[in-house]
């Protein structure tokens, strides 16, 4: 190839890449609520019919009763319906879950033995409220219910006493509660819990360890809580299985995708896959060092030093152990197989001085979870890795361990994004192609002349198709007018 031909080819490639990856998202719709972080609380929940559910708790005026409102918005952020919930001021929102027909809201109160379940019809906003007293079902009065999911009028509630995990099955038609004896385990045993609507199975992945090696146990129940299958997955090599996600859908084709470690189960060494019900199938291991893009978040020099050190360990026939904490997202099906998204993080601490009698001892303060990067891995239907890519995260700190990065698909592209105060940071990838890693777009106000001066508790969620929903609190200043404090919803569309 001549120099001129090569130059033209390279220029064309750059031009095409610029077209493909420089397109900023548009924000065609926005809705605002007058609110501040000190006098309100909002929850945003995308529904299966591509609408949006918004729960709001307003406690701004101490002279009036607190209000609990719920609303549904269509794809243009027009309000479909809205209602107010006449519940007590001491109700504390614990968890929201929705299926195709209903939105369920779990409240706790100051009474440890009591919980309230509100069920809202997603089509007409009709609702019912039931209060449950655990003592009436011979359950421990100090049982703490954390979350739940629903399968065809049966709720599976994850609960804990002082030392154990307990799973409750609540029949929403009869209001009867029973425990699942097959799911009584250590308090830290639950790795993942899925409600697979395709197979009508509640699926639990439990992590077990004897102190030296770790294994996973999969228990699957039908919709009324009867145990249907148990599968134990244990490595035959010197590896411990930490946690795993199950592929949705066909029971006979279930794939487990998870993380494994070398001895220390706090840290992941790589990703494994296994065909759950294929006894002839071995566990496939993918060390992070074999991924093409896992270490892209590092500076080039640091990355090269890591590979040189790993090579020295390999030459001595020793394991080069990595120390990554990994948060797995739910598995996503796509045309060629499965897509796994996972985030690397670590707990961040700072030191502060606590003055006492002239002395200033240093106190260790937990700041939150710092996310370093996100990986996206595509596997075929047998669990073999097709490609991997990554997204370097900047200024990504969360108070709680949650899914920070969100993902949508637009044609043959995948967009990974997260909220960073006034901005949305994103990356557009096509399989394992190398693309720009630090794109960002500002979250827009109602008018281009308005300026967002402050942003707090912002977030981003995958909504439907190629659309995200951005939300949070802002202080917006229009030209020549007073500033307003709002909670906003912005529709963010990638073309």
Secondary structure, 3 states (H helix, E strand, C coil): CCHHHHHHHHHHHHHHHHHHHCCCCECCCEEEEECCCCCEEEEEEECCCCCEEEEEEECCCCCCCCEEEEEEECCCCCEEEEEEECCCCCCEEEEEEECCCEEEEEEECCCCCEEEEEEEECCCCCEEEEEEEHHHHCCCCCCEEEEEEEECCEEEEEEECCCEEEEEEEECCCCEEEEEEEEEEECCCEEEEEEECCCCEEEEEEEEECCCCEEEEEEEEECCCCEEEEEEECCCCCCEEEEEEECCCCHHHCEEEEEEECCCCCCECEEEEEECCCCCCCCEEEEHHHCCCCCCCCCHHHHHHHHHHHHHHHHCCCCCCCCEEEEECCCEEECCEEEEEEEEEEEEEEEEEEEECCEEEEEEEEEEEEEEEEEEEEECCCCCEEEEEEEECCCCEECCCCCCCEEEEECCEEEEEEEECCEEEEEEECCCCCCCCCEEEECCCCCCCCEEEEEEEEEEEEEECCEEEEEEEEEEECCCCCCEEEEEEEEEECC
